[in-house]
Amino acid sequence: MGGRWLYILLFSFLLAFLLVRPIRAIAWHFGILDLPDSRKLHGEPIPLLGGVAVYLAFLVSLLANSILSPAVIGLLVAATGVMLASVVDDVRPLPASAKLAVLVLATLLVIYSGISLTLFPTRTLWGQALNVLLTILWVVGITSATNFFDGMDGLAAGLSAITAGFLGIIAYQSHQVFLGWVSAALLGATLGFLPYNFRPGRRATIFLGDAGSNFLGFTLASLAVLGEWAENSLVDLAAPVLIFGVFTYDMVYITADRIVSGKVRCVRDWIEYVGRDHLHHRLAAVLGRPGDAVLFIYAMSVALGVGATVLLMASPLSAVLLVGQAVVILLMVTILERRGRRAP
């Protein structure tokens, strides 16, 4: 079993690594570039479409290994729709409402294929409705958060790799082979792209673009729902929340901050608001360099992910202590990043 997991990971890694260069050339040829402006850190045009290489490596590695359960097929079809719509957005920006509609429709397709949260009773109509609503909120929220983190070299891709890695570890612990294979494929594809996107001391040569960040966020969020977590313990349900802790923390924090400060007053304002108030912006203001902020967030994600892997094997008391430890880590980061909020 471990040999096949490693094979899938290496297959997707090498394919992504080889695909980035021709796709980068295509982006240059057709002018699909991220142009510099006052909000961005780079001072020269950077090709987009890096996410297409990640997507193709992920897809081919699954198809070549015949990993095609009904749930995986539904996930692939939905993720393909999200990726294609996001490619269009990279070429010609779409309205925020249109992008939200695509995410909701794709999530409904995933739910139809059998990937859905089951926190409420599934035998009642109200329970099914709440499960569907919660699944939509989770998938759309994590996808949006991943897109928000695509603001510094290597940040979204690196966080996605770490998240996929911990999903794979937990899949291995709990013998969930389909979850493990898909996680390995996504981890390999992301790692194959990362050397072009995160080069300490030098600029990235290609970006994920919305096609990549939305695809990664959507796929990771759906994989978390696909996983079979403990059903009778709220403490064990904290494991996927910890693995995605950096994403959920930033999403909750900026939403609360923007509402309290009056920057957003309705859902439409929240969807359309663009600002430099995310976790990585504030940490960069404190630490002085974007690269240091990226490494700090990597370490933060690993710390929370390690807690999640231990959580599923812990006694009830130990689980409570692990969750408490995660809360303390986030409080420490909050104190630090609030200093970044006041920085020039």
C-alpha positions in Angstrom: 0.0 0.0 0.0 2.8 2.4 0.9 4.5 1.8 -2.4 1.5 2.8 -4.4 1.1 6.0 -2.5 4.7 6.9 -3.1 4.4 6.0 -6.8 1.4 8.3 -7.2 3.2 11.1 -5.3 6.3 10.9 -7.5 4.3 10.5 -10.7 2.3 13.7 -10.0 5.4 15.6 -8.8 7.5 14.8 -11.9 4.6 15.6 -14.3 3.9 18.9 -12.7 7.6 19.8 -12.6 7.8 19.1 -16.4 4.6 20.8 -17.3 5.3 24.2 -15.7 7.8 25.4 -18.3 5.6 24.8 -21.4 2.5 26.2 -19.7 4.6 29.3 -18.6 5.6 29.8 -22.2 1.9 29.6 -23.2 1.0 32.2 -20.6 3.8 34.5 -22.0 2.7 34.0 -25.6 -1.0 34.8 -25.0 -0.2 37.6 -22.5 -1.9 35.9 -19.5 0.1 37.8 -16.9 -0.2 39.2 -13.5 0.6 42.9 -14.0 2.1 44.9 -11.1 0.0 47.5 -9.3 0.0 49.3 -5.9 -1.5 46.3 -4.1 1.0 43.7 -5.4 4.6 42.9 -4.3 6.1 42.2 -7.7 7.4 45.0 -9.9 7.3 43.2 -13.2 4.7 41.0 -15.1 4.6 37.4 -14.0 2.9 34.6 -16.0 -0.2 33.0 -14.6 -1.7 29.6 -15.3 0.7 27.7 -13.0 -2.4 26.1 -11.5 -3.1 24.4 -14.9 0.1 22.4 -14.5 -0.9 21.4 -11.0 -4.4 20.4 -12.2 -3.1 18.4 -15.1 -0.5 16.5 -13.0 -3.2 15.7 -10.4 -5.8 14.6 -12.9 -3.4 12.4 -15.0 -1.9 10.7 -12.0 -5.4 9.7 -10.8 -6.5 8.6 -14.2 -3.3 6.6 -14.9 -3.8 4.7 -11.6 -7.5 4.1 -12.2 -8.5 5.9 -9.0 -12.1 6.4 -10.0 -14.6 5.8 -7.3 -18.0 7.6 -7.8 -17.0 10.2 -5.2 -13.6 10.8 -6.8 -15.3 11.1 -10.2 -17.7 13.7 -8.9 -14.8 15.6 -7.2 -12.8 15.6 -10.4 -15.7 16.9 -12.6 -16.5 19.6 -10.1 -12.9 20.6 -9.6 -12.5 20.8 -13.4 -15.4 23.1 -13.6 -13.9 25.4 -11.0 -10.5 25.3 -12.7 -11.9 26.2 -16.1 -14.0 29.0 -14.8 -11.0 30.4 -12.9 -8.8 30.2 -16.1 -11.4 32.5 -17.7 -11.2 34.7 -14.7 -7.4 34.9 -15.1 -7.8 35.9 -18.8 -10.7 38.3 -18.3 -11.8 39.0 -14.7 -15.3 37.7 -13.8 -17.8 39.4 -11.4 -17.5 38.2 -7.9 -21.1 37.0 -7.9 -20.4 34.8 -11.0 -17.4 33.2 -9.3 -19.4 32.5 -6.1 -22.2 30.9 -8.2 -19.6 28.6 -9.9 -18.3 27.5 -6.5 -21.8 26.8 -5.1 -22.8 24.8 -8.2 -19.6 22.8 -8.1 -20.1 22.1 -4.4 -23.6 20.9 -5.1 -22.2 18.5 -7.7 -19.7 17.2 -5.1 -22.6 16.7 -2.6 -24.6 14.9 -5.3 -21.7 12.5 -5.8 -21.8 11.5 -2.1 -19.3 13.9 -0.5 -21.1 15.8 2.2 -20.8 16.6 5.9 -23.0 14.5 8.2 -23.0 16.5 11.4 -26.8 16.6 11.6 -29.3 13.7 11.4 -29.5 12.5 7.8 -32.9 10.8 8.2 -34.7 14.2 8.6 -35.2 16.9 6.0 -34.0 19.7 8.2 -30.8 17.6 9.0 -30.1 17.0 5.4 -30.6 20.7 4.6 -28.3 21.8 7.4 -25.6 19.3 6.2 -25.8 20.7 2.7 -25.6 24.3 3.9 -22.7 23.5 6.1 -20.9 21.7 3.3 -21.3 24.7 1.0 -20.1 27.1 3.6 -17.0 24.9 4.3 -16.0 24.4 0.7 -16.7 27.9 -0.5 -15.0 29.3 2.6 -11.8 27.2 2.3 -11.6 27.9 -1.5 -11.9 31.6 -0.9 -9.3 31.5 1.9 -6.8 29.7 -0.3 -7.4 32.3 -3.0 -6.7 35.1 -0.4 -3.4 33.5 0.5 -2.2 33.6 -3.1 -0.6 37.0 -2.4 3.0 36.0 -1.7 5.4 33.8 -3.5 4.9 30.2 -2.5 2.3 30.9 0.2 -0.8 29.3 -1.3 1.0 26.4 -2.9 3.1 25.7 0.2 0.1 25.8 2.5 -1.8 23.5 0.1 1.1 21.0 0.1 1.3 21.0 3.9 -2.5 20.5 4.1 -2.5 17.7 1.6 0.4 16.0 3.4 -1.4 15.9 6.7 -4.6 14.7 5.0 -2.5 11.9 3.6 -1.0 11.1 7.0 -4.4 10.8 8.6 -5.7 8.8 5.7 -2.8 6.4 6.2 -3.4 6.2 10.0 -7.1 5.4 9.5 -6.7 3.2 6.4 -8.7 5.4 4.0 -6.9 4.4 0.8 -8.9 6.6 -1.7 -8.4 9.7 0.5 -4.7 8.8 0.8 -4.2 8.3 -3.0 -5.9 11.5 -3.9 -4.0 13.4 -1.2 -0.7 12.0 -2.5 -1.6 13.0 -6.0 -2.4 16.6 -4.9 0.7 16.8 -2.7 3.0 15.7 -5.5 1.5 18.0 -8.1 1.9 21.0 -5.7 5.4 20.1 -4.7 6.3 19.9 -8.4 5.1 23.4 -9.0 6.6 25.0 -5.8 10.3 25.3 -7.0 9.1 27.7 -9.7 6.9 29.7 -7.3 8.9 29.9 -4.1 12.6 30.8 -4.6 14.0 32.5 -1.5 15.9 35.6 -2.5 14.5 35.6 -6.0 11.2 36.3 -7.6 8.7 33.6 -8.6 8.8 32.7 -12.3 5.1 31.8 -12.5 2.0 32.2 -10.3 -0.8 29.8 -9.6 -3.4 32.3 -10.7 -7.0 32.0 -9.7 -7.1 28.7 -11.7 -4.6 27.2 -9.3 -5.6 28.7 -5.9 -9.3 28.0 -6.5 -8.6 24.5 -7.7 -6.4 23.7 -4.7 -8.7 25.2 -2.2 -11.8 23.5 -3.6 -10.1 20.1 -3.9 -8.6 20.2 -0.4 -11.9 21.3 1.2 -13.7 18.5 -0.6 -11.1 15.9 0.5 -11.7 17.0 4.1 -15.4 16.2 3.7 -14.6 12.9 1.9 -12.6 11.8 4.9 -14.2 9.6 7.6 -13.7 11.5 10.8 -15.0 10.4 14.2 -18.8 10.7 14.3 -19.5 10.6 18.1 -16.9 13.1 19.4 -16.9 16.8 18.9 -13.2 16.8 20.0 -12.2 14.4 17.1 -14.1 16.7 14.7 -11.5 19.3 15.6 -8.9 17.4 13.6 -9.8 18.7 10.1 -10.4 22.1 11.5 -6.8 22.1 12.9 -5.3 20.9 9.6 -7.1 23.8 7.9 -6.4 26.0 10.9 -4.5 28.7 9.1 -7.2 29.1 6.4 -10.1 29.1 8.9 -8.3 31.5 11.2 -7.6 34.1 8.6 -11.1 33.8 7.2 -12.8 34.3 10.5 -10.4 37.0 11.7 -10.6 39.3 8.7 -14.4 38.8 8.5 -14.9 39.8 12.1 -12.4 42.7 11.8 -14.0 44.1 8.6 -17.5 43.9 10.1 -16.4 45.6 13.3 -14.5 48.3 11.5 -17.4 49.0 9.1 -15.4 48.0 6.0 -18.1 45.6 4.9 -21.8 45.9 5.7 -23.4 43.0 3.7 -22.5 39.8 1.9 -21.9 41.6 -1.4 -19.4 44.0 0.3 -17.6 41.0 1.8 -17.3 39.2 -1.6 -16.1 42.3 -3.5 -13.7 43.7 -0.8 -10.0 43.6 -1.6 -7.5 44.6 1.0 -4.1 44.1 2.5 -5.3 43.0 5.9 -4.7 39.3 5.7 -2.5 37.2 7.9 0.5 37.3 5.6 0.3 41.0 5.0 0.3 41.7 8.8 3.1 39.2 9.5 5.2 40.7 6.7 4.8 44.1 8.2 6.1 42.7 11.6 8.8 40.5 10.3 10.0 42.9 7.6 10.2 40.5 4.6 7.5 38.5 2.8 9.7 35.4 2.7 9.9 35.4 6.5 6.1 35.7 6.7 5.7 32.7 4.4 8.0 30.6 6.4 6.3 31.6 9.6 2.9 30.6 8.2 4.3 27.3 7.0 5.6 26.6 10.6 2.2 27.6 12.0 0.4 25.2 9.7 2.7 22.4 10.5 2.3 23.0 14.3 -1.5 22.8 14.0 -1.3 19.8 11.6 0.9 17.8 14.0 -1.7 18.4 16.7 -4.4 17.1 14.4 -2.5 13.8 13.7 -2.0 13.2 17.4 -5.6 14.3 18.3 -7.2 11.2 16.6 -5.1 8.9 18.8 -5.3 10.8 22.1 -7.4 10.2 25.1 -10.3 12.6 25.8 -8.3 14.6 28.3 -5.2 14.7 26.0 -7.4 15.8 23.1 -8.8 18.7 25.1 -5.3 19.7 25.9 -4.2 19.6 22.3 -7.2 21.7 21.2 -6.3 24.2 24.0 -2.7 24.3 22.8 -3.9 25.1 19.3 -6.0 27.9 20.6 -3.0 29.3 22.5 -0.9 29.2 19.3 -3.6 31.2 17.5 -3.8 33.7 20.3 -0.1 34.3 20.2 -0.3 34.8 16.4 -3.2 37.3 17.0 -1.1 39.3 19.4 1.8 39.4 16.9 -0.3 40.2 13.8 -2.2 43.0 15.6 1.2 44.7 15.9 1.4 44.3 12.1 -1.9 46.0 11.7 -0.5 49.1 13.3 2.7 49.0 11.3 3.1 51.5 8.5 
